[in-house]
């Protein structure tokens, strides 16, 4: 099977996404995909939607060009949380999902029209990689595939569920019909975990590949940057063991009540251990703060506003323990975020919350860190914190010694890219 684009039949790969100009976890998956395709000598044209009106269109011919663009993004982007908070935002989100507004925003319509224009004009074939969320990118890809079946090879990368997501609103029946039709239109469907793959397959009868969110942006070790903890929040005590969570905590996603009660119980049952530990949340974590303040608050838990990616990485490097919050549902709903791979790559002890046995993350920790830890009740979390303080984090928590161990997981990206280019070449001939 051909591994790169043919000179006689020009092939491009088009990425439909909303993440390429940001610092969120999804942006690194898009960067990874783009480098894989350009590494196979296939030009990549990125269509990145932002807000309701903006669409960036930019072509890259090499991994180095992508690296330079992304580095500029990381240096100039304004720090922005992946989840916005507040009553008004929750109302807007409810309206958006109820009426499917994100499927027909002005820039989504403009994206479809622009891609259709290019397909009418081009003599070559294209591979379209549609990254969802937002699911509108997958819808645009499916519509283009339906209109230009001989020119388009479509791959839908479902980084999360849409109709099958427990925490999103809208008419489930209509959303499932749309999601199923889109996925069945694709030549290939991928997702980020075995759990999600099984869910898509059982509901829609499509074959789904699993490509984990390997944190390639953490592969090359960088010298730890010193952090002034008190500059982040004057209540942080640099001398206490710091268990850190970086990211956001959307309402309804995590078992924050058990976690905060577990921390409170440590203070009540073992004050000496509590005096040596501080739990720090960095990012959009208002639900955690509300749960903690409902228990009386105090400086055993500290909150730091959202920071940019470089600062977040420096915080992670200086933390004693990194906290991973698993999605609060049976089997953790198959959710595997980039964060777990970032944590493993840093070699830091990982404190997992609400992790289900035999879930994807549980198996990843067992495979690459030689142990896992399933904590569900407040009592279990209290005991785990006590052991961290009294026995040591490295001795009691999972951690990965060599970040290079996960490199073979990247082979799946390259294999799929070659397969998609081969299909596009087959249509061209």
C-alpha positions in Angstrom: 0.0 0.0 0.0 1.4 3.5 -0.9 2.8 5.4 2.1 2.9 8.8 0.6 1.1 11.1 -1.9 1.6 10.4 -5.6 3.2 13.0 -7.7 0.9 12.3 -10.6 -2.3 12.5 -8.6 -1.8 15.4 -6.0 -3.4 14.5 -2.7 -3.8 16.9 0.3 -5.0 16.2 3.8 -7.5 18.7 5.1 -8.0 19.1 8.9 -11.3 20.4 10.1 -10.9 21.5 13.7 -11.4 24.2 16.3 -8.2 23.5 18.3 -5.2 24.2 16.1 -4.7 27.8 17.3 -5.1 27.0 21.0 -3.4 25.4 24.0 -6.0 22.9 24.9 -5.3 19.2 25.0 -7.0 18.6 21.6 -4.7 21.0 19.9 -1.7 18.7 20.5 -3.6 15.8 18.9 -4.2 17.9 15.8 -0.5 18.9 15.8 0.5 15.2 16.1 -1.8 14.2 13.2 -0.5 17.0 11.0 3.1 16.1 11.6 2.4 12.5 10.7 0.8 13.4 7.3 3.5 16.0 6.4 6.1 13.4 7.4 4.6 11.2 4.7 5.1 14.1 2.1 1.5 14.9 2.0 0.6 18.6 2.3 -1.8 19.5 5.1 -4.4 22.2 4.8 -5.8 23.2 8.2 -9.2 24.8 8.5 -9.6 26.0 12.1 -12.8 27.6 13.2 -13.0 29.9 16.2 -16.1 31.4 17.8 -19.0 31.9 15.5 -17.4 33.7 12.5 -13.7 33.1 12.1 -12.1 30.4 9.9 -8.3 30.1 9.6 -7.1 28.4 6.4 -3.4 27.5 6.3 -1.2 25.0 4.4 1.8 23.2 5.8 4.3 21.1 3.8 6.6 19.8 6.6 6.6 18.9 10.3 9.0 21.8 10.9 6.5 24.3 9.6 3.9 22.9 11.9 6.3 23.0 14.8 7.1 26.7 14.2 3.4 27.7 13.9 2.5 25.8 17.0 5.4 27.3 19.0 4.2 30.8 18.0 0.7 29.9 19.2 2.0 28.7 22.5 4.0 31.9 23.0 1.3 34.4 22.1 -2.0 32.8 22.9 -3.9 34.3 25.8 -4.4 31.8 28.6 -8.0 30.4 28.2 -9.7 27.7 30.2 -11.0 24.8 28.3 -14.3 25.1 30.2 -16.0 28.5 30.8 -18.0 28.9 34.0 -20.9 30.8 35.4 -24.7 30.8 35.3 -25.0 32.6 32.0 -22.5 30.3 30.3 -24.5 27.3 31.6 -27.7 28.7 30.1 -26.0 29.4 26.7 -24.6 25.9 26.7 -28.1 24.4 27.4 -29.6 26.4 24.5 -26.7 25.4 22.2 -27.2 21.7 22.8 -31.0 21.9 22.8 -31.2 23.5 19.4 -27.9 22.1 17.9 -26.7 25.7 17.3 -23.1 24.7 16.9 -24.0 22.7 13.7 -25.0 25.8 11.7 -22.9 28.7 13.0 -21.8 31.1 10.3 -18.2 29.9 10.2 -19.4 26.2 9.9 -21.5 27.2 6.9 -18.6 29.2 5.5 -16.2 26.2 6.0 -18.5 23.9 4.1 -18.8 26.3 1.2 -15.1 27.0 1.0 -14.2 23.2 1.0 -16.9 22.5 -1.6 -15.5 25.3 -3.8 -12.0 23.8 -3.5 -13.2 20.3 -4.3 -15.0 21.6 -7.4 -11.8 23.2 -8.6 -9.2 20.6 -7.7 -8.1 17.8 -10.0 -6.7 15.7 -7.1 -8.2 13.9 -4.2 -8.2 14.8 -0.5 -8.2 13.1 2.8 -10.4 14.9 5.2 -9.6 14.5 8.9 -12.6 15.9 10.9 -11.9 16.4 14.6 -14.8 16.2 17.0 -15.6 18.0 19.3 -16.9 20.2 17.9 -19.2 17.7 16.2 -20.0 20.3 13.5 -16.6 19.4 11.9 -17.6 15.8 11.5 -21.0 16.9 10.0 -19.2 19.1 7.5 -16.8 16.3 6.6 -19.8 13.9 6.1 -21.6 16.4 3.9 -18.5 16.8 1.7 -18.1 13.1 1.5 -21.7 12.7 0.3 -21.4 15.4 -2.3 -17.9 14.4 -3.6 -17.7 10.6 -2.9 -15.0 10.0 -5.5 -12.7 12.9 -4.3 -13.0 12.6 -0.6 -11.6 10.0 1.8 -13.1 10.9 5.2 -11.8 10.1 8.6 -13.7 11.2 11.7 -11.6 11.5 14.9 -14.1 11.3 17.8 -12.1 12.7 20.7 -15.3 12.6 22.8 -18.9 11.5 22.3 -21.6 13.9 21.2 -25.0 12.2 21.3 -23.8 9.5 23.7 -22.3 12.0 26.2 -24.1 11.9 29.5 -23.4 15.5 30.5 -24.6 17.2 27.3 -28.2 18.2 26.7 -30.4 18.1 23.6 -32.8 15.5 22.1 -30.9 12.2 22.4 -32.9 10.5 19.7 -32.2 13.2 17.1 -28.6 13.5 18.1 -28.0 9.8 17.8 -29.6 9.7 14.4 -27.2 12.5 13.2 -24.1 11.0 14.9 -24.8 7.5 13.5 -25.3 8.8 10.0 -22.1 10.8 10.1 -20.0 8.0 11.5 -21.4 5.5 9.0 -20.5 7.9 6.1 -16.8 7.9 7.1 -14.1 5.7 5.6 -12.5 5.5 9.1 -13.5 6.4 12.6 -11.1 6.8 15.5 -11.4 7.7 19.2 -9.2 8.0 22.2 -10.0 4.9 24.2 -11.2 1.3 24.0 -14.2 2.2 26.1 -15.4 4.9 23.7 -14.6 2.7 20.7 -16.8 -0.1 22.1 -19.7 2.4 22.8 -19.6 3.8 19.2 -19.4 0.3 17.7 -22.3 -1.1 19.8 -24.6 1.9 19.1 -23.8 2.6 15.4 -22.4 -0.7 14.0 -19.2 1.0 12.8 -15.6 -0.2 13.2 -13.7 2.3 15.4 -10.0 2.4 16.0 -8.4 3.5 19.2 -5.5 6.0 19.1 -4.5 7.1 22.6 -3.7 10.8 23.2 0.0 10.1 23.6 1.6 13.4 24.9 4.2 13.8 22.2 4.7 17.4 23.3 6.2 16.0 26.5 8.5 13.5 24.9 11.5 15.8 24.8 12.4 16.4 28.4 12.9 20.1 29.4 14.8 21.4 32.4 12.3 22.1 35.2 11.5 25.8 35.5 11.5 27.0 39.0 8.1 28.1 40.3 7.4 30.8 42.9 4.5 29.1 44.6 3.5 32.1 46.7 3.3 34.2 43.5 0.6 31.8 42.2 -1.2 32.1 45.5 0.2 33.5 48.8 -1.5 30.8 50.8 0.6 28.1 49.2 3.2 26.7 51.6 6.4 25.7 49.6 7.4 23.4 52.5 4.3 21.2 52.3 3.9 18.2 49.9 2.0 19.6 46.9 -0.6 17.5 45.2 -1.5 19.4 42.1 -4.4 19.2 39.6 -4.0 21.3 36.4 -7.1 21.7 34.1 -10.8 22.3 34.5 -13.5 20.5 36.4 -16.8 20.8 34.5 -20.0 20.4 36.5 -21.1 16.8 36.6 -17.9 15.2 35.3 -16.1 14.3 38.5 -16.8 13.0 42.1 -15.7 16.2 43.8 -17.7 15.6 46.9 -15.8 12.4 47.8 -12.5 14.1 47.0 -13.1 17.2 49.1 -14.5 15.1 52.0 -11.4 12.9 51.8 -9.2 15.9 52.2 -11.3 17.3 55.0 -11.2 13.9 56.8 -7.4 13.9 56.7 -7.5 17.1 58.7 -9.9 15.7 61.2 -8.3 12.3 61.6 -4.6 13.0 61.2 -3.8 16.7 61.7 -0.1 16.1 61.6 -0.4 14.5 58.2 -2.7 17.3 57.0 -0.1 19.9 58.1 2.4 18.3 55.6 0.1 18.2 52.6 -1.6 20.8 50.4 -3.9 20.1 47.5 -3.6 22.7 44.7 -6.1 23.1 41.8 -4.9 25.2 38.8 -7.5 26.2 36.3 -11.2 26.6 35.9 -12.2 24.7 39.1 -15.1 26.6 40.5 -17.1 23.4 41.3 -14.2 22.1 43.4 -14.0 25.4 45.2 -17.7 25.4 45.9 -17.6 21.9 47.3 -14.6 22.7 49.5 -16.1 25.9 50.9 -19.3 24.0 51.7 -17.1 21.9 54.0 -15.7 25.0 55.7 -12.8 25.8 53.4 -9.3 26.4 54.7 -5.8 26.4 53.2 -5.5 22.6 52.9 -6.9 23.2 49.4 -5.7 26.1 47.3 -7.0 27.5 44.0 -5.0 29.1 41.3 -6.6 30.8 38.2 -6.1 29.3 34.7 -2.5 29.7 33.4 -1.0 29.2 30.0 0.4 25.8 28.9 4.1 26.7 29.6 3.3 27.7 33.2 1.0 24.7 33.7 3.9 22.4 32.6 6.3 24.2 35.0 3.8 23.7 37.8 3.5 20.0 37.0 7.3 19.6 36.9 7.5 21.2 40.4 4.6 19.3 42.0 5.3 16.4 44.3 2.1 14.5 43.2 -0.1 15.0 40.1 -3.9 14.4 40.6 -5.9 12.7 37.8 -9.7 13.0 38.0 -11.4 10.2 36.2 -14.8 10.7 34.6 -17.5 9.8 37.2 -19.4 7.0 35.5 -19.3 3.2 35.1 -16.0 2.3 33.5 -15.2 6.0 33.5 -17.2 6.2 30.3 -14.1 5.2 28.4 -12.6 8.7 28.9 -8.8 8.9 28.5 -7.4 12.4 28.4 -4.0 13.7 27.3 -3.4 14.6 30.9 -2.7 11.0 32.0 0.0 10.8 29.3 1.5 14.1 30.3 1.7 13.0 33.9 3.3 9.7 32.9 5.8 11.4 30.7 6.9 13.6 33.6 7.5 10.5 35.8 5.6 12.1 38.6 3.5 10.0 41.1 -0.1 10.0 40.0 -3.0 10.2 42.5 -6.1 8.9 40.5 -9.6 9.7 41.7 -12.6 7.6 40.9 -10.7 5.2 38.6 -12.6 2.0 37.8 -10.8 -1.3 37.6 -10.2 -2.5 34.1 -11.0 0.9 32.6 -8.6 2.2 29.9 -6.6 4.4 32.4 -6.5 1.6 34.9 -4.9 -0.7 32.3 -2.6 2.0 31.1 -1.3 2.6 34.6 -0.9 -1.2 35.2 1.0 -1.5 31.9 3.3 1.5 32.0 3.5 2.3 35.7 3.5 -1.3 37.1 0.6 -0.4 39.4 -2.7 1.3 39.5 -4.9 2.7 42.3 -8.7 2.7 42.4 -10.0 5.3 44.9 -13.8 5.9 45.2 -14.9 6.7 48.7 -13.8 9.6 50.9 -12.2 7.1 53.3 -10.1 5.5 50.6 -8.9 8.9 49.5 -8.0 9.9 53.0 -6.0 6.7 53.5 -4.2 7.2 50.2 -3.2 10.8 51.2 -2.0 9.5 54.6 0.2 7.0 52.9 1.7 9.6 50.6 2.7 11.7 53.6 3.9 8.9 55.8 5.4 6.4 53.3 6.2 8.6 50.3 4.5 9.3 47.0 6.9 7.2 44.9 6.4 4.2 47.2 2.6 4.4 47.2 1.4 5.9 43.9 1.8 4.8 40.2 4.5 6.5 38.2 6.4 5.8 34.9 10.2 5.7 35.0 10.8 6.1 31.2 8.6 8.3 29.1 9.9 6.6 25.9 8.0 3.5 26.8 4.8 4.8 25.2 6.4 5.8 21.9 5.2 2.6 20.1 1.6 3.9 20.6 2.3 6.4 17.9 2.6 3.7 15.3 -1.2 3.6 15.0 -1.3 7.2 13.8 1.2 6.4 11.0 -0.5 3.2 10.0 -3.9 4.9 9.7 -2.4 7.9 7.7 -0.8 5.4 5.2 -4.1 3.6 4.9 -6.1 6.8 4.3 -3.6 8.0 1.7 -3.7 4.6 0.0 -7.5 4.8 -0.2 -7.3 8.3 -1.7 -4.8 7.2 -4.3 -7.0 4.3 -5.2 -9.9 6.6 -5.8 -7.7 8.9 -7.9 -6.6 6.0 -10.1 
